[in-house]
């Protein structure tokens, strides 16, 4: 990761085809396009990859979540369960829909712990959003099975795991809807952008119309005469993003292959030492290898280990201190910080329930993260950089373990 590492002539060609038409909007202007519809082509290619009938391109991964929640009819007072390790966008989208985020522990997959999911389901639970974090799978089959027993829809947040699979089936296609991000640091990127996939035509139509101010996209009418079933918002992707997405999608397989090669080389060095263990990956063959997550025996050793790595120019990410992905560090959630003068969505809610979140609510997750270090895996890595990392790992292991 990320996809911008492999930008080349292919992206330029697709972009130029758009610029030659002068049409950046995904809809209308048929007489000027010369048959060029890049966003639509990107959607079709992405749906084909995932093996689903419907894909909708949107303006961001965050937008994808918000549109998916709207398509499912999520409303004020509903509860939506997600996990305590995710990018803030997951729960921001829940709050923006008026619903209440409920957080589960993660297990050593670093994703939603199914054992903590079922106890948090209530009569108010109207959706579950497991997140495939750091390029590898949640225990999605178990999660979907639990959801099915209660009749609760599942949105798979696949922002960080585009191209991942379990038993050959693409992540994002196990639940009712799957969402993806193509932002600047994702496996494939359009700068900003996202995608929603589903097998359900009704949900697709809801999403398609909501993301475009409610336009019903009647092919027999010009755009200005189209009708609406409900109001929506603007979450559209534009043609330049679609053009880049087409070129990037064609490179996804090779991107993942290179990441796997680099991850394997680093992991093999770590495997030389007792005391280093690894994240559990439900299907190693379907790992996108965007990250290598590993554990030290305890938090003290993890800190010492990473200090040595950092001194050697090969520091890892210590997510326990990360303020964007880790529940106890979300001060704006924990303190209920908002621009709304009424305190909404934390206070003065439609359901008359004030939202209060405690920083120590996920103790099992906290214990896991004390020991966790993570390396992002680039698509391109020089031999010199590889040697810097592996030499630093050997040095740290010999001094700490």
N, C-alpha and C positions, 0 to 999 in steps of 0.2 A: 504494500500500500504506500502511497495512493496512486490512482490511475494517471495523474499528471506526469508521473515519471516516464510514461511511454507515449506522451503526445508526439505526433509526427505528421507526415504528409497526409495520412488518412483523415485526421481531424480537419486539416486545412481544406482538403477536397470537399468534404461534406459542408463545411461552413461557406465556402465559395459558391456552392450550388444554391445556397439560400440567398446570399448577397446578390447573386446575379438576377434573382427574381425580384428583389426589393421588398419581399413580403416576410416580415418577422412574426406575424400573428398566425397562430395555428389554424384559425378558421377563416372562411370567406376568401375573396379575391381569386376565384378559380381562373379567371381570364388572364391573370398575371403570373401564375405559379409555374407554368410549364410542367404541370404534374408533380411538382415538388411539395410533399407533405412530410416533413422530417419527423415531427412529433408523432404523427400517426404511424409512420414506418417504425419508429423506435418502440412504440407500444406493441405493435404486431410482433416485432422481433423478440421483445422481452417476454411476451405471453407465450410465444413458441418455445423459447428456452425453458420456461418454467412448466410448460405442459398444461397451461390453463387457457380457457377461452377469452378471458378479459384482462386487460391491463390498462390502467389510466395513469398517464404522466401528469405530474403536478409540480409546483414551484419549489418544493423542498421536502425533505423527509418529515419535518415537523408538520407541514401541510398535509402530507399523506396520512399521518395519524389523526389529525383533526377532521379530515374529510371522511376517513373510515369510521370514526366515532359518530359523525353526523349521519352517514349512510345507515348505520345500525339503529339510529333513533335514540342515541344516548342523551339523557335529559337531566336537568337539575334534580339533585337528590339521589340519583343513581350512584351506585358504587362500582368502581372499575379497579380490578386488582392488577397490580404490576409488581415489579421487584425493586429492591433497594440498591441495586447496582445497575444503572442505566444512565444515558445522557438525560439531562433535565427536560428535554423536549417531550419525553414520554408522558411525564406527569403534568407538564404544562398544558399539553393538549387535552388531558382529562379535565383539568381545572377550567380551561377555556370553554369546554362543552357544558360547564355547570355541574359536572359530576364530582364525586369524591374519590381521590386516589387512596387506595389501600395497598400497603407495601408488604411483600413477603420477604423472608430470608432467601439468600442464595445458598447453594451447596457448592461442592468443589468443581462443578461444571462452570462456576461463576455465573450461573443463570438461575432462574426461578426454581426453588426447591418444591417439588410437588407435595412433599410431606407437610409443608407449611401452607400450601395453597388451600386445601380443603377446609381446614379449621377457620379460614378467613372468609369463606363464602357465607353470605347471608341472603335474606329475602330481597335485599336491595341490590345485590350483585347483578349487574347487567352486561358485563363484558370482562374478559381476562386478557391482559396483554403481556405475554412472556416476551423477553428480549433475548435474541441470540447475540450475546455480547462477545466482543473481541474475536470475531471471525469463526466461532464454533457454536455447536448446537446446544440449545436447551434440551431438556428431556421432554420434547414436545409431544411425543406420542402419549406419554402418561398424562401430561397436562390436558391434552385434547380429550382423552378418555374421561378424566375427572369433570371437565366442563360439560361433556355430553350427558353425563349422568344427571346434571342439574339443569340442562337445557340452556346453557350460557354460551354465547358466541365467543370465539377466540380471534383476536387480531395478533398476528405475529409481527413484532417489530424486528425487521431483518435489516435494519440500517447498516449494521456492521458485519453482515455475513452474506452479502450478495454472492451468489454462486455456490453457496454451501449446500450440502445434501445430507440426507439420512437414507441409507439403503437405496441410493440412486434417486430419491424424490427430493425435489428442491425445497429448501427452507422458504417459508412464506406461503406454501401451498397446503400445509397440514390443517390450518385453521380456516375460519370463514373468510378472512381477508389477511393479506400480507402487505406490509409496507416496507419501502426501501428508501435509502438516501443516496444521493449522488453529489454530496457537497465536496468541498475542495480537498478533503483528506480521505475520501472513501475509495474502496477498491476500484470502482470505475467512477469517474466524475464528470459532471456537466457544469462545474463551478458551483451552482446551486441547482437543486432539482430532486425529484422523488418519484416514486412509482407505487401504485396500488395494484395488487393482483387478487382475483377472486374467480371462483367457479360459478358464482351465483349471479344471474342476470339482473335480478331486482336490485341487489346491492350495488352492482356496477352502474346501473342507471341512476340510482340515488346519488352515488359518488360523482358520476359524470356531470349531472345537472347541478349539484351543490357546488362543485368546484368552479362553475362558470355562471355565477349569479342566477342560477335556476334555469338557464336555457335548456329547453327540452330537445334541442338539436334535431328538429324535424327536417328531414332531407328534402321535403317538398316545398319548403318555405325559405325565403331569404332570412338571414339572421335577425334583422330588425322586426320581423313579423312572428318570430317564434314565441311559443307560449311558455308558461311556468306552472309547475305543480306546487312549488314552494319557493321561498327566497333562498338565496345562496350567498356566495362570496367569490372573490377572485383568487383562485389558487392555480391558475393556468401556467403551463410550461410554454415557453416561446420556441420558435423554430431553430434559433441558434443553439439552444440547449439540446433540442432533439437531434440536431445534426451531430454535435459532439458525442451524444449518447450512443448513436448508431456506430460511430467509429470505435468508441471505447468498448461497447458490448462485444464487438468482434474480437477484441483482445483479451476478454475476460479469462478464457481458458489458459492462455499463455501467461497472464499475470499470476494466476493462482499457482500454476506449475513452477514458476520462478520463486514465488514465496515459499512453497513447500520445500524446494531445494535448499534455500537459505535457512529455513527453520530447522530442517533435518540436520544440517551441518552444525548449527549451534547446539541443538539438543543433544547430539552425539557426544559433544564435549562435556556437557553437564552430566550425562549418564555415567561418566567415569568416576563420579564422586557420590559416596553414600551421604545421605543427608539432604540431597536435592531431590524433590519429588515434583510431579507435574499435575497440572489441571486435568480433571477427568473430561474426556471428549467422547460423547456417546458413539460417534462413528468417525474414527480417525481418517477413513478414506474420503469423508465428505468435509473435512476441515479446510477452510479457505487459507489457513496459515498466515493470516494478517498479523497475528501476535503469538508470542511464545510466553505462556504464563507458567511460573514455577514457584515452588514453596521452599522456604527454609524451615528448620525445625521449630523456631520460635521467632517472636518479633525482634528480640535483641540481636539474634544472629542475622536476621533479614536486614536490619539497619546497618550492621557492621559490613555485611557482604556488599550492600549497595554503595556504601561509602568508599570501599576499595574500588568497585567498578567505576564510580564517578571520578575518582582521582586518576584513573587510567583512561579517562575519556570515553567510557562505555557504560555510563549509568543507565539503570533501568527505571521504569515508572513504578512509583510506590503509590498505588491507588488509594490507600488509606488516607493520604493527604491531598487527594485530588478533589477540588471543590466543584467540579461539574458532573461527576459520575457517581458519587458515593453519598448515600443518604445522610450520614451524620454531618456532612459538610455543606448541606443545602440550607444555609442560614435564612434564605428568603422564604423557604418552605417552613422551616422550624419556627421562625419569628412572624410568619404571616405577613410578609412585606408585599405591598401592592400599591399601584398608583391610584386606585379607586378611592375616592374620599370616604366612601361608606365602609371600606375595609373588605369589600367583596374581592375574591371569592372565599375569603377566610371568615369574614364576619357579615352579618346582615344578609344571609343567604335566603334564597327562595324557600328552602326546606327548613329554615329556622334552626339549623344545626351549625354551630361554630366549629371550625376545623382547628384542631390543636395536634401538633406532631411532636413527639418526644425524641430527642437525639439518641437515646439508648434503647430504642424500640426493637432493634435487630441485633441481639447479642451474638448469635451464631455467625452471622455475616461478619461482625466485627472481629471475632476470633480468627476467622479464615483470612481476613485482609491484613491482619497483623503480620502474617508470614509470607504474604504474596508480593512477588516482583514480576514485572512484565516487560518484555522487549517487543517493540513494534518491529515488524519484519518488512524491509523494503523490497520493491520489485528488482531494483538494481543495487548490487552491492559489490564493491571492489574487493579484491583479495586482501588488500591492505586493511580495509575496514573490518573484514571478517577476522583477520589475525589480531586486530586490536581487541575485538570483543572476546574472542576465544582465549587469548592470553590473559585478559583481565579476569575472566571467569576462573581459569586455573589458579591464578594468584589469589583471588578471593577465597576460593574453596580451600586451598591449602592453609590459609591463615585463619579461616573461621570455623571450618568443619573438623 
